Amino acid sequence: MSVKHTILFLAANPSGLDRLALDREARAIQKELESASNRDCFVLETRWAAEPLDLLRELRKLKPTVVHFSGQGGQGMADVQQPHGLFFQGHDGRAQFVSTVALEETFGAAGASVKVVVLNACYSETQAEALLAHVECVVGMRGAIPDGAARSFAIGFYGGLGDRESIAAAFQQGCAAISLEGLREGDRPQLKVRPEIDANRLVLVADPPITPPISAPRTPEPSGDQAGDAPRVRQAQPGFGRVLWRRLSSEGEWALVVIPLLVIGIVGALSRSC
């Protein structure tokens, strides 16, 4: 029975910031997974207008293998000491900045199931580096990345995961997808990997189990008492004389029969000669 991996897609498009086509990105990911050879191994869970506490709640509830944040990152206006983070949506619909320290603390507290994080947001490379303390592989963006490039990367990356590619191979395919669309941001995505992890060997979809060959049951040798036996060759039965001779020979009584017959034969012959 195959293990299903949950992909948590968090989308934040708060007012006051540039509007992004996050719905098109989610739809593109869903389409790639549905057409993949291992589509039954993944479940995409989307959360729109994501607020900061949604990250904690969904990590606890869904236990996802992959967390994908789609939105905007960068420097928070109010927190000078923590210049990097992500913009979620606040209660009033406006942008609410979440620092890198808060993100790292959240994944440390509730992200034990997470193996891969994709921060598909501008200026998120620093955040990706920080999350390596709790996650094996993290993708961040070096500098700004336009909507189309972010969507193309997601198409290539999740298409690779769905076809049993390693994390490293899926990342390379995501970058290639950007270039295939004629965009120049193919070098913006950055894959961060923990030192003890080999991203070239990390595959989310395990190999299918090998089923041992089933040997055919041995057919027992047919016995004479079983129905459907092969027809037997009927042997010729010995004649009466042969049976009588065998019986007399076996019982030692042949002389009692043969001698009188010989005497009768001799006497008859003499009588005819006279």
PAVEX-315142 format. One record per residue: residue number from 0; residue in one letter; x, z, y of N, C-alpha, C in turn. Coordinates in pm, whole numbers. Layout:
% PAVEX-315142
{node NUM; "A"; {X; Z; Y}; {X; Z; Y}; {X; Z; Y}}
...
% end
This chain:
% PAVEX-315142
{node 0; "M"; {85; 0; -119}; {0; 0; 0}; {89; 0; 124}}
{node 1; "S"; {73; -96; 213}; {156; -110; 330}; {124; -3; 434}}
{node 2; "V"; {230; 41; 509}; {214; 140; 615}; {176; 68; 743}}
{node 3; "K"; {75; 119; 812}; {34; 61; 940}; {109; 129; 1054}}
{node 4; "H"; {165; 47; 1140}; {237; 98; 1257}; {149; 80; 1380}}
{node 5; "T"; {131; 188; 1453}; {51; 184; 1576}; {139; 150; 1695}}
{node 6; "I"; {96; 52; 1771}; {161; 15; 1897}; {72; 65; 2010}}
{node 7; "L"; {120; 161; 2085}; {46; 216; 2199}; {82; 137; 2324}}
{node 8; "F"; {-17; 66; 2378}; {2; -14; 2499}; {-59; 60; 2617}}
{node 9; "L"; {27; 110; 2704}; {-17; 182; 2824}; {-5; 89; 2944}}
{node 10; "A"; {-116; 65; 3013}; {-117; -24; 3129}; {-154; 56; 3254}}
{node 11; "A"; {-71; 44; 3356}; {-97; 111; 3484}; {-83; 8; 3596}}
{node 12; "N"; {-194; -14; 3665}; {-197; -113; 3773}; {-263; -49; 3896}}
{node 13; "P"; {-200; 57; 3950}; {-266; 134; 4057}; {-276; 56; 4187}}
{node 14; "S"; {-368; 99; 4267}; {-384; 38; 4400}; {-266; 78; 4489}}
{node 15; "G"; {-238; -4; 4586}; {-126; 21; 4675}; {2; -46; 4630}}
{node 16; "L"; {5; -99; 4507}; {120; -173; 4457}; {78; -317; 4425}}
{node 17; "D"; {176; -402; 4405}; {145; -541; 4371}; {62; -546; 4243}}
{node 18; "R"; {-43; -628; 4244}; {-130; -640; 4128}; {-61; -724; 4020}}
{node 19; "L"; {-72; -678; 3896}; {-10; -744; 3782}; {-117; -789; 3683}}
{node 20; "A"; {-87; -896; 3611}; {-182; -949; 3511}; {-155; -881; 3377}}
{node 21; "L"; {-181; -751; 3373}; {-151; -674; 3252}; {-247; -708; 3137}}
{node 22; "D"; {-369; -750; 3171}; {-464; -787; 3066}; {-415; -910; 2990}}
{node 23; "R"; {-353; -1003; 3059}; {-300; -1122; 2992}; {-184; -1085; 2899}}
{node 24; "E"; {-105; -988; 2940}; {5; -943; 2854}; {-47; -878; 2726}}
{node 25; "A"; {-146; -793; 2740}; {-204; -728; 2621}; {-268; -831; 2528}}
{node 26; "R"; {-338; -927; 2586}; {-403; -1030; 2504}; {-298; -1115; 2433}}
{node 27; "A"; {-186; -1144; 2499}; {-81; -1223; 2437}; {-17; -1148; 2320}}
{node 28; "I"; {2; -1019; 2336}; {58; -939; 2226}; {-37; -937; 2108}}
{node 29; "Q"; {-166; -916; 2135}; {-265; -914; 2029}; {-267; -1047; 1952}}
{node 30; "K"; {-258; -1156; 2026}; {-260; -1288; 1963}; {-139; -1307; 1873}}
{node 31; "E"; {-22; -1265; 1920}; {99; -1279; 1838}; {90; -1197; 1710}}
{node 32; "L"; {41; -1076; 1721}; {30; -991; 1603}; {-71; -1047; 1503}}
{node 33; "E"; {-181; -1101; 1554}; {-283; -1155; 1464}; {-235; -1278; 1389}}
{node 34; "S"; {-143; -1354; 1446}; {-92; -1474; 1380}; {34; -1447; 1299}}
{node 35; "A"; {84; -1324; 1300}; {207; -1292; 1229}; {181; -1279; 1080}}
{node 36; "S"; {287; -1296; 1001}; {272; -1288; 855}; {242; -1147; 807}}
{node 37; "N"; {280; -1047; 886}; {254; -908; 849}; {157; -843; 947}}
{node 38; "R"; {53; -916; 983}; {-42; -866; 1083}; {-113; -739; 1037}}
{node 39; "D"; {-128; -721; 907}; {-199; -603; 857}; {-116; -476; 870}}
{node 40; "C"; {9; -490; 910}; {97; -373; 920}; {98; -313; 1060}}
{node 41; "F"; {25; -374; 1156}; {28; -327; 1294}; {-113; -309; 1348}}
{node 42; "V"; {-128; -207; 1433}; {-253; -182; 1505}; {-218; -165; 1652}}
{node 43; "L"; {-279; -247; 1737}; {-253; -238; 1881}; {-361; -153; 1946}}
{node 44; "E"; {-319; -43; 2009}; {-410; 47; 2080}; {-381; 36; 2230}}
{node 45; "T"; {-478; -14; 2306}; {-458; -32; 2450}; {-524; 82; 2528}}
{node 46; "R"; {-456; 127; 2632}; {-508; 229; 2722}; {-488; 179; 2864}}
{node 47; "W"; {-602; 155; 2933}; {-598; 97; 3067}; {-603; 207; 3173}}
{node 48; "A"; {-554; 171; 3292}; {-550; 266; 3404}; {-488; 398; 3359}}
{node 49; "A"; {-374; 387; 3292}; {-312; 504; 3230}; {-266; 605; 3334}}
{node 50; "E"; {-308; 729; 3313}; {-265; 840; 3397}; {-150; 913; 3327}}
{node 51; "P"; {-74; 993; 3398}; {42; 1059; 3337}; {10; 1138; 3211}}
{node 52; "L"; {-96; 1215; 3213}; {-129; 1296; 3096}; {-178; 1213; 2978}}
{node 53; "D"; {-217; 1088; 3002}; {-256; 1002; 2890}; {-140; 979; 2795}}
{node 54; "L"; {-19; 973; 2847}; {98; 953; 2762}; {110; 1068; 2662}}
{node 55; "L"; {98; 1190; 2709}; {109; 1307; 2620}; {-5; 1309; 2519}}
{node 56; "R"; {-127; 1285; 2567}; {-243; 1290; 2478}; {-234; 1187; 2366}}
{node 57; "E"; {-197; 1064; 2402}; {-195; 957; 2303}; {-77; 970; 2207}}
{node 58; "L"; {33; 1026; 2251}; {142; 1053; 2158}; {99; 1153; 2051}}
{node 59; "R"; {26; 1254; 2094}; {-24; 1355; 1998}; {-128; 1296; 1904}}
{node 60; "K"; {-219; 1219; 1960}; {-335; 1170; 1885}; {-300; 1056; 1791}}
{node 61; "L"; {-229; 957; 1839}; {-207; 834; 1762}; {-81; 836; 1677}}
{node 62; "K"; {16; 919; 1713}; {146; 919; 1645}; {201; 776; 1634}}
{node 63; "P"; {218; 708; 1747}; {257; 566; 1742}; {402; 547; 1699}}
{node 64; "T"; {429; 428; 1644}; {566; 389; 1612}; {632; 322; 1733}}
{node 65; "V"; {551; 248; 1809}; {599; 176; 1927}; {516; 218; 2047}}
{node 66; "V"; {582; 245; 2159}; {513; 273; 2286}; {555; 165; 2385}}
{node 67; "H"; {456; 96; 2440}; {481; -13; 2534}; {416; 24; 2668}}
{node 68; "F"; {498; 36; 2770}; {446; 62; 2904}; {453; -66; 2985}}
{node 69; "S"; {340; -105; 3038}; {332; -226; 3120}; {286; -186; 3260}}
{node 70; "G"; {370; -209; 3357}; {337; -168; 3494}; {459; -184; 3582}}
{node 71; "Q"; {483; -85; 3664}; {593; -92; 3759}; {677; 34; 3752}}
{node 72; "G"; {807; 12; 3769}; {900; 124; 3772}; {984; 117; 3897}}
{node 73; "G"; {1074; 214; 3911}; {1161; 214; 4028}; {1184; 353; 4080}}
{node 74; "Q"; {1197; 362; 4210}; {1231; 488; 4276}; {1107; 551; 4336}}
{node 75; "G"; {1092; 680; 4312}; {978; 752; 4369}; {1004; 789; 4513}}
{node 76; "M"; {901; 776; 4593}; {916; 803; 4737}; {934; 952; 4766}}
{node 77; "A"; {864; 1037; 4690}; {860; 1179; 4725}; {970; 1259; 4659}}
{node 78; "D"; {1035; 1204; 4554}; {1131; 1281; 4478}; {1268; 1217; 4493}}
{node 79; "V"; {1346; 1263; 4585}; {1476; 1202; 4612}; {1575; 1236; 4502}}
{node 80; "Q"; {1563; 1354; 4441}; {1658; 1396; 4337}; {1637; 1320; 4207}}
{node 81; "Q"; {1519; 1270; 4184}; {1491; 1192; 4064}; {1449; 1052; 4109}}
{node 82; "P"; {1544; 965; 4135}; {1512; 837; 4199}; {1447; 735; 4106}}
{node 83; "H"; {1451; 755; 3976}; {1399; 656; 3884}; {1283; 713; 3802}}
{node 84; "G"; {1189; 626; 3773}; {1073; 669; 3696}; {976; 554; 3679}}
{node 85; "L"; {851; 587; 3647}; {745; 488; 3628}; {624; 526; 3713}}
{node 86; "F"; {549; 426; 3753}; {428; 450; 3831}; {305; 443; 3740}}
{node 87; "F"; {242; 557; 3721}; {114; 564; 3652}; {3; 560; 3756}}
{node 88; "Q"; {-119; 575; 3711}; {-233; 577; 3803}; {-282; 720; 3820}}
{node 89; "G"; {-302; 761; 3945}; {-350; 895; 3971}; {-502; 905; 3964}}
{node 90; "H"; {-554; 1026; 3983}; {-699; 1047; 3977}; {-773; 965; 4083}}
{node 91; "D"; {-706; 939; 4195}; {-769; 864; 4303}; {-748; 713; 4291}}
{node 92; "G"; {-687; 670; 4182}; {-664; 528; 4161}; {-536; 476; 4221}}
{node 93; "R"; {-469; 560; 4298}; {-344; 519; 4360}; {-226; 551; 4270}}
{node 94; "A"; {-109; 503; 4308}; {10; 520; 4225}; {54; 665; 4220}}
{node 95; "Q"; {87; 711; 4099}; {142; 845; 4081}; {275; 830; 4008}}
{node 96; "F"; {381; 875; 4075}; {515; 858; 4022}; {545; 964; 3917}}
{node 97; "V"; {603; 919; 3803}; {646; 1010; 3696}; {796; 992; 3680}}
{node 98; "S"; {870; 1099; 3697}; {1016; 1091; 3696}; {1070; 1066; 3555}}
{node 99; "T"; {1194; 1021; 3551}; {1261; 999; 3423}; {1275; 1128; 3345}}
{node 100; "V"; {1300; 1237; 3413}; {1312; 1368; 3346}; {1181; 1406; 3279}}
{node 101; "A"; {1070; 1382; 3347}; {939; 1414; 3289}; {910; 1324; 3168}}
{node 102; "L"; {949; 1197; 3175}; {929; 1107; 3062}; {1010; 1153; 2941}}
{node 103; "E"; {1136; 1187; 2966}; {1222; 1233; 2858}; {1168; 1361; 2795}}
{node 104; "E"; {1120; 1452; 2877}; {1065; 1577; 2826}; {940; 1552; 2741}}
{node 105; "T"; {858; 1457; 2782}; {735; 1428; 2709}; {765; 1369; 2572}}
{node 106; "F"; {857; 1275; 2566}; {892; 1217; 2435}; {962; 1319; 2347}}
{node 107; "G"; {1037; 1410; 2407}; {1098; 1515; 2328}; {997; 1612; 2271}}
{node 108; "A"; {887; 1633; 2341}; {786; 1728; 2297}; {686; 1669; 2199}}
{node 109; "A"; {652; 1540; 2214}; {543; 1483; 2132}; {573; 1345; 2077}}
{node 110; "G"; {696; 1297; 2087}; {725; 1160; 2045}; {805; 1148; 1919}}
{node 111; "A"; {788; 1240; 1826}; {868; 1237; 1703}; {843; 1112; 1620}}
{node 112; "S"; {724; 1056; 1628}; {690; 938; 1547}; {743; 808; 1606}}
{node 113; "V"; {785; 810; 1731}; {820; 687; 1803}; {960; 640; 1766}}
{node 114; "K"; {970; 514; 1727}; {1099; 453; 1696}; {1144; 354; 1804}}
{node 115; "V"; {1047; 296; 1874}; {1079; 194; 1973}; {994; 216; 2098}}
{node 116; "V"; {1055; 205; 2214}; {984; 210; 2342}; {1019; 82; 2419}}
{node 117; "V"; {918; 18; 2474}; {938; -99; 2558}; {885; -65; 2698}}
{node 118; "L"; {975; -60; 2794}; {938; -36; 2934}; {936; -171; 3004}}
{node 119; "N"; {823; -238; 2996}; {810; -371; 3053}; {772; -358; 3201}}
{node 120; "A"; {865; -302; 3276}; {843; -271; 3417}; {974; -291; 3493}}
{node 121; "C"; {963; -322; 3618}; {1081; -344; 3701}; {1167; -218; 3710}}
{node 122; "Y"; {1297; -237; 3717}; {1392; -128; 3741}; {1373; -12; 3643}}
{node 123; "S"; {1370; -45; 3514}; {1346; 60; 3415}; {1463; 78; 3319}}
{node 124; "E"; {1580; 23; 3353}; {1695; 37; 3264}; {1744; 181; 3257}}
{node 125; "T"; {1746; 249; 3370}; {1791; 388; 3370}; {1698; 476; 3288}}
{node 126; "Q"; {1570; 454; 3299}; {1473; 531; 3220}; {1493; 506; 3070}}
{node 127; "A"; {1525; 381; 3035}; {1549; 348; 2895}; {1670; 424; 2841}}
{node 128; "E"; {1775; 432; 2919}; {1894; 506; 2878}; {1860; 653; 2851}}
{node 129; "A"; {1779; 711; 2937}; {1747; 852; 2923}; {1664; 881; 2799}}
{node 130; "L"; {1575; 788; 2762}; {1487; 811; 2648}; {1560; 801; 2514}}
{node 131; "L"; {1684; 752; 2515}; {1759; 747; 2390}; {1785; 885; 2331}}
{node 132; "A"; {1768; 987; 2410}; {1783; 1123; 2358}; {1680; 1154; 2251}}
{node 133; "H"; {1567; 1080; 2250}; {1458; 1110; 2156}; {1407; 987; 2081}}
{node 134; "V"; {1448; 868; 2121}; {1396; 745; 2060}; {1515; 659; 2017}}
{node 135; "E"; {1502; 594; 1901}; {1614; 518; 1845}; {1647; 394; 1927}}
{node 136; "C"; {1545; 319; 1969}; {1567; 194; 2043}; {1472; 190; 2162}}
{node 137; "V"; {1525; 153; 2280}; {1444; 145; 2401}; {1482; 18; 2476}}
{node 138; "V"; {1380; -54; 2521}; {1401; -173; 2603}; {1364; -139; 2747}}
{node 139; "G"; {1455; -167; 2839}; {1429; -151; 2981}; {1466; -278; 3055}}
{node 140; "M"; {1426; -286; 3181}; {1450; -406; 3260}; {1554; -378; 3369}}
{node 141; "R"; {1653; -465; 3374}; {1756; -455; 3477}; {1709; -532; 3600}}
{node 142; "G"; {1667; -458; 3701}; {1617; -521; 3822}; {1470; -558; 3808}}
{node 143; "A"; {1425; -646; 3897}; {1285; -687; 3898}; {1259; -793; 3792}}
{node 144; "I"; {1138; -793; 3738}; {1100; -895; 3641}; {958; -943; 3674}}
{node 145; "P"; {937; -1071; 3695}; {805; -1121; 3731}; {706; -1110; 3616}}
{node 146; "D"; {581; -1125; 3649}; {473; -1116; 3551}; {494; -1211; 3433}}
{node 147; "G"; {522; -1337; 3463}; {535; -1436; 3357}; {649; -1406; 3262}}
{node 148; "A"; {762; -1361; 3316}; {877; -1328; 3232}; {848; -1207; 3144}}
{node 149; "A"; {782; -1106; 3202}; {747; -987; 3124}; {653; -1024; 3009}}
{node 150; "R"; {558; -1111; 3037}; {463; -1153; 2933}; {533; -1236; 2826}}
{node 151; "S"; {623; -1325; 2866}; {695; -1408; 2769}; {783; -1322; 2679}}
{node 152; "F"; {848; -1222; 2737}; {929; -1133; 2654}; {843; -1063; 2550}}
{node 153; "A"; {727; -1014; 2590}; {639; -944; 2497}; {594; -1036; 2383}}
{node 154; "I"; {567; -1163; 2415}; {525; -1259; 2313}; {635; -1277; 2208}}
{node 155; "G"; {757; -1301; 2254}; {867; -1321; 2159}; {901; -1195; 2081}}
{node 156; "F"; {898; -1081; 2148}; {938; -956; 2083}; {839; -916; 1974}}
{node 157; "Y"; {710; -913; 2005}; {612; -866; 1907}; {584; -972; 1800}}
{node 158; "G"; {605; -1099; 1834}; {598; -1201; 1730}; {706; -1180; 1625}}
{node 159; "G"; {826; -1141; 1671}; {934; -1112; 1577}; {906; -990; 1492}}
{node 160; "L"; {857; -884; 1555}; {825; -763; 1477}; {720; -793; 1371}}
{node 161; "G"; {621; -874; 1407}; {515; -906; 1312}; {560; -991; 1196}}
{node 162; "D"; {672; -1059; 1209}; {726; -1143; 1102}; {847; -1079; 1036}}
{node 163; "R"; {853; -946; 1038}; {956; -868; 968}; {1097; -891; 1022}}
{node 164; "E"; {1109; -921; 1149}; {1241; -931; 1208}; {1291; -790; 1243}}
{node 165; "S"; {1422; -775; 1250}; {1478; -648; 1294}; {1452; -628; 1443}}
{node 166; "I"; {1475; -506; 1490}; {1456; -478; 1633}; {1550; -564; 1716}}
{node 167; "A"; {1675; -579; 1672}; {1771; -660; 1747}; {1728; -806; 1751}}
{node 168; "A"; {1682; -860; 1637}; {1640; -1000; 1633}; {1515; -1022; 1717}}
{node 169; "A"; {1419; -929; 1710}; {1298; -942; 1790}; {1331; -938; 1939}}
{node 170; "F"; {1426; -852; 1977}; {1467; -845; 2118}; {1527; -979; 2163}}
{node 171; "Q"; {1614; -1037; 2082}; {1674; -1165; 2116}; {1567; -1274; 2128}}
{node 172; "Q"; {1467; -1269; 2041}; {1360; -1368; 2048}; {1276; -1350; 2173}}
{node 173; "G"; {1260; -1225; 2217}; {1189; -1201; 2343}; {1262; -1262; 2461}}
{node 174; "C"; {1394; -1246; 2463}; {1473; -1305; 2571}; {1470; -1457; 2564}}
{node 175; "A"; {1474; -1511; 2442}; {1467; -1656; 2426}; {1334; -1711; 2473}}
{node 176; "A"; {1226; -1635; 2451}; {1093; -1680; 2495}; {1088; -1696; 2646}}
{node 177; "I"; {1157; -1609; 2719}; {1162; -1621; 2866}; {1228; -1753; 2904}}
{node 178; "S"; {1340; -1783; 2839}; {1412; -1906; 2871}; {1332; -2030; 2832}}
{node 179; "L"; {1259; -2021; 2721}; {1180; -2136; 2678}; {1071; -2172; 2778}}
{node 180; "E"; {1025; -2074; 2853}; {923; -2099; 2955}; {983; -2151; 3085}}
{node 181; "G"; {1114; -2174; 3085}; {1180; -2227; 3205}; {1205; -2122; 3310}}
{node 182; "L"; {1204; -1995; 3272}; {1226; -1885; 3367}; {1372; -1841; 3362}}
{node 183; "R"; {1419; -1782; 3472}; {1560; -1746; 3483}; {1588; -1599; 3457}}
{node 184; "E"; {1487; -1526; 3412}; {1505; -1381; 3395}; {1535; -1341; 3251}}
{node 185; "G"; {1588; -1433; 3172}; {1616; -1401; 3032}; {1720; -1294; 3011}}
{node 186; "D"; {1799; -1264; 3117}; {1900; -1159; 3106}; {1852; -1024; 3159}}
{node 187; "R"; {1727; -1016; 3204}; {1678; -890; 3261}; {1648; -784; 3153}}
{node 188; "P"; {1589; -819; 3042}; {1564; -716; 2940}; {1696; -663; 2883}}
{node 189; "Q"; {1701; -531; 2863}; {1820; -465; 2810}; {1778; -376; 2693}}
{node 190; "L"; {1845; -395; 2579}; {1817; -314; 2461}; {1916; -199; 2453}}
{node 191; "K"; {1864; -78; 2452}; {1946; 42; 2440}; {1924; 101; 2300}}
{node 192; "V"; {2034; 132; 2232}; {2027; 178; 2094}; {2114; 302; 2077}}
{node 193; "R"; {2064; 398; 2005}; {2143; 519; 1979}; {2265; 483; 1895}}
{node 194; "P"; {2377; 553; 1913}; {2503; 515; 1847}; {2493; 509; 1694}}
{node 195; "E"; {2415; 597; 1635}; {2408; 603; 1489}; {2309; 502; 1429}}
{node 196; "I"; {2241; 425; 1513}; {2139; 330; 1466}; {2193; 188; 1472}}
{node 197; "D"; {2170; 112; 1367}; {2203; -30; 1364}; {2074; -108; 1385}}
{node 198; "A"; {2055; -161; 1504}; {1931; -232; 1537}; {1916; -361; 1458}}
{node 199; "N"; {2026; -413; 1404}; {2017; -533; 1321}; {1959; -504; 1184}}
{node 200; "R"; {1958; -380; 1144}; {1906; -341; 1013}; {1775; -263; 1023}}
{node 201; "L"; {1735; -232; 1145}; {1612; -154; 1164}; {1493; -249; 1165}}
{node 202; "V"; {1415; -247; 1058}; {1297; -332; 1042}; {1177; -240; 1020}}
{node 203; "L"; {1074; -257; 1102}; {958; -168; 1091}; {876; -195; 967}}
{node 204; "V"; {864; -322; 930}; {786; -358; 811}; {879; -355; 690}}
{node 205; "A"; {852; -265; 598}; {938; -251; 481}; {920; -368; 386}}
{node 206; "D"; {1021; -385; 298}; {1011; -488; 196}; {893; -460; 104}}
{node 207; "P"; {824; -565; 60}; {714; -542; -34}; {767; -485; -164}}
{node 208; "P"; {692; -395; -230}; {739; -337; -356}; {752; -443; -464}}
{node 209; "I"; {857; -427; -546}; {880; -520; -656}; {800; -474; -777}}
{node 210; "T"; {711; -558; -823}; {629; -525; -938}; {700; -570; -1064}}
{node 211; "P"; {728; -478; -1158}; {795; -519; -1281}; {709; -613; -1362}}
{node 212; "P"; {772; -709; -1430}; {692; -802; -1510}; {619; -730; -1622}}
{node 213; "I"; {499; -774; -1648}; {416; -716; -1752}; {435; -797; -1879}}
{node 214; "S"; {488; -733; -1984}; {510; -804; -2110}; {380; -818; -2186}}
{node 215; "A"; {366; -930; -2252}; {244; -954; -2330}; {239; -861; -2449}}
{node 216; "P"; {122; -808; -2482}; {112; -717; -2598}; {146; -791; -2726}}
{node 217; "R"; {216; -720; -2815}; {254; -779; -2941}; {133; -795; -3031}}
{node 218; "T"; {125; -909; -3094}; {14; -936; -3185}; {50; -885; -3323}}
{node 219; "P"; {-28; -793; -3381}; {4; -739; -3514}; {-7; -847; -3620}}
{node 220; "E"; {76; -830; -3722}; {70; -923; -3834}; {-66; -913; -3901}}
{node 221; "P"; {-129; -1027; -3931}; {-260; -1021; -3997}; {-248; -967; -4138}}
{node 222; "S"; {-341; -880; -4174}; {-346; -824; -4309}; {-459; -888; -4386}}
{node 223; "G"; {-454; -868; -4514}; {-555; -931; -4599}; {-694; -878; -4578}}
{node 224; "D"; {-706; -756; -4524}; {-838; -695; -4509}; {-903; -730; -4376}}
{node 225; "Q"; {-828; -797; -4285}; {-883; -825; -4153}; {-961; -954; -4155}}
{node 226; "A"; {-1070; -955; -4077}; {-1150; -1076; -4066}; {-1069; -1180; -3992}}
{node 227; "G"; {-1093; -1304; -4025}; {-1023; -1412; -3958}; {-886; -1437; -4012}}
{node 228; "D"; {-854; -1385; -4132}; {-724; -1412; -4191}; {-709; -1560; -4219}}
{node 229; "A"; {-584; -1603; -4227}; {-560; -1743; -4262}; {-611; -1769; -4403}}
{node 230; "P"; {-670; -1886; -4428}; {-724; -1914; -4563}; {-613; -1914; -4667}}
{node 231; "R"; {-642; -1856; -4777}; {-545; -1850; -4885}; {-562; -1968; -4980}}
{node 232; "V"; {-454; -2006; -5050}; {-458; -2113; -5149}; {-507; -2055; -5280}}
{node 233; "R"; {-616; -2109; -5333}; {-672; -2057; -5457}; {-587; -2103; -5575}}
{node 234; "Q"; {-540; -2008; -5648}; {-456; -2039; -5762}; {-542; -2076; -5883}}
{node 235; "A"; {-491; -2168; -5966}; {-565; -2209; -6087}; {-569; -2096; -6187}}
{node 236; "Q"; {-686; -2074; -6245}; {-704; -1967; -6342}; {-659; -2016; -6481}}
{node 237; "P"; {-589; -1932; -6558}; {-546; -1973; -6692}; {-665; -1992; -6786}}
{node 238; "G"; {-653; -2087; -6887}; {-760; -2112; -6983}; {-780; -1997; -7081}}
{node 239; "F"; {-889; -2010; -7162}; {-924; -1901; -7255}; {-817; -1881; -7360}}
{node 240; "G"; {-764; -1996; -7414}; {-664; -1984; -7519}; {-539; -1914; -7471}}
{node 241; "R"; {-497; -1950; -7349}; {-376; -1888; -7294}; {-398; -1740; -7272}}
{node 242; "V"; {-517; -1705; -7222}; {-546; -1564; -7201}; {-543; -1487; -7331}}
{node 243; "L"; {-606; -1549; -7439}; {-609; -1484; -7569}; {-469; -1465; -7625}}
{node 244; "W"; {-387; -1571; -7612}; {-250; -1561; -7664}; {-169; -1453; -7592}}
{node 245; "R"; {-185; -1445; -7454}; {-114; -1341; -7378}; {-156; -1202; -7424}}
{node 246; "R"; {-286; -1188; -7452}; {-334; -1056; -7493}; {-283; -1019; -7631}}
{node 247; "L"; {-286; -1116; -7722}; {-238; -1087; -7857}; {-88; -1060; -7858}}
{node 248; "S"; {-17; -1137; -7776}; {128; -1117; -7771}; {162; -981; -7716}}
{node 249; "S"; {88; -940; -7616}; {118; -812; -7553}; {81; -695; -7643}}
{node 250; "E"; {-18; -716; -7726}; {-63; -604; -7810}; {-3; -609; -7951}}
{node 251; "G"; {78; -713; -7982}; {143; -721; -8113}; {48; -757; -8227}}
{node 252; "E"; {-67; -817; -8203}; {-165; -850; -8306}; {-168; -997; -8338}}
{node 253; "W"; {-74; -1071; -8294}; {-77; -1216; -8316}; {-64; -1252; -8463}}
{node 254; "A"; {13; -1168; -8536}; {31; -1201; -8679}; {-99; -1191; -8758}}
{node 255; "L"; {-185; -1098; -8720}; {-312; -1079; -8791}; {-404; -1198; -8775}}
{node 256; "V"; {-381; -1274; -8673}; {-466; -1390; -8648}; {-401; -1518; -8696}}
{node 257; "V"; {-272; -1532; -8672}; {-204; -1658; -8700}; {-185; -1678; -8851}}
{node 258; "I"; {-145; -1573; -8925}; {-115; -1589; -9070}; {-238; -1632; -9148}}
{node 259; "P"; {-356; -1567; -9129}; {-473; -1617; -9204}; {-506; -1760; -9172}}
{node 260; "L"; {-487; -1800; -9046}; {-517; -1939; -9010}; {-423; -2035; -9081}}
{node 261; "L"; {-297; -1994; -9093}; {-201; -2078; -9163}; {-237; -2090; -9311}}
{node 262; "V"; {-280; -1981; -9374}; {-318; -1982; -9517}; {-436; -2073; -9539}}
{node 263; "I"; {-536; -2062; -9451}; {-654; -2145; -9464}; {-616; -2290; -9450}}
{node 264; "G"; {-526; -2320; -9361}; {-484; -2459; -9341}; {-413; -2514; -9461}}
{node 265; "I"; {-325; -2432; -9526}; {-252; -2479; -9642}; {-345; -2505; -9758}}
{node 266; "V"; {-437; -2409; -9781}; {-533; -2424; -9892}; {-616; -2547; -9874}}
{node 267; "G"; {-660; -2571; -9756}; {-742; -2690; -9732}; {-664; -2818; -9761}}
{node 268; "A"; {-537; -2817; -9724}; {-457; -2936; -9747}; {-436; -2963; -9895}}
{node 269; "L"; {-416; -2854; -9977}; {-398; -2871; -10120}; {-525; -2925; -10186}}
{node 270; "S"; {-637; -2873; -10139}; {-765; -2916; -10198}; {-787; -3063; -10175}}
{node 271; "R"; {-751; -3117; -10057}; {-771; -3258; -10030}; {-676; -3346; -10112}}
{node 272; "S"; {-559; -3286; -10145}; {-464; -3364; -10222}; {-504; -3376; -10369}}
{node 273; "C"; {-577; -3272; -10420}; {-624; -3279; -10557}; {-742; -3374; -10570}}
% end
